[in-house]
Amino acid sequence: MQVSWDSLHAEILSCEKCELCRQIRCKVPGQGDGNADLMFIGEGPGADEDLQGLAFVGRAGQLLTKMIAAIGYTREQVYICNVVKCRPPQNRAPLPEEAAACMPYLRAQFALVKPRVIVLLGATAARAVLGDQIRITRDRGVWVEKKGVWFMPTYHPAALLRDESKKRDAWHDLQAVRDKLASLREA
């Protein structure tokens, strides 16, 4: 049975599968074009996202918006979400059981959007989607194809804010994403 956006958002907003929901202001389901060719997945909401109920709206989100624009897209043309839909305390990485509790929601988002390319922002997102063997410094920029969908692990925008020396690598990754989407359109 195919889930709808409305039923998925209602399920996320009423979720109590893990303890994260007990200490938040807003759940953050994700947003953007529900039929986008390009999807971005981060690890989890931060403080700004928890206040607004929107993914990637804080400093890292502002950088992500610039990154998206640099490859010729707007936020409205892509789909943006996180592995977990509730903010972990003190912005820590989600625990494996927290990520597992939200994984059905992420899978449903993927099934609804049907993207051709997914950018995995940071180690947490890359490991949640591609497996625990992923190491972001080793595997960023390396394409992984699964069932006709192309995955690109790269640095999380927050990591780029902390260490600007990673921006060049992230830019190369984004250029590869842009080029992959162009080649898929031509095929």
Disulfide bonds with the S-S distance in Angstrom:
none
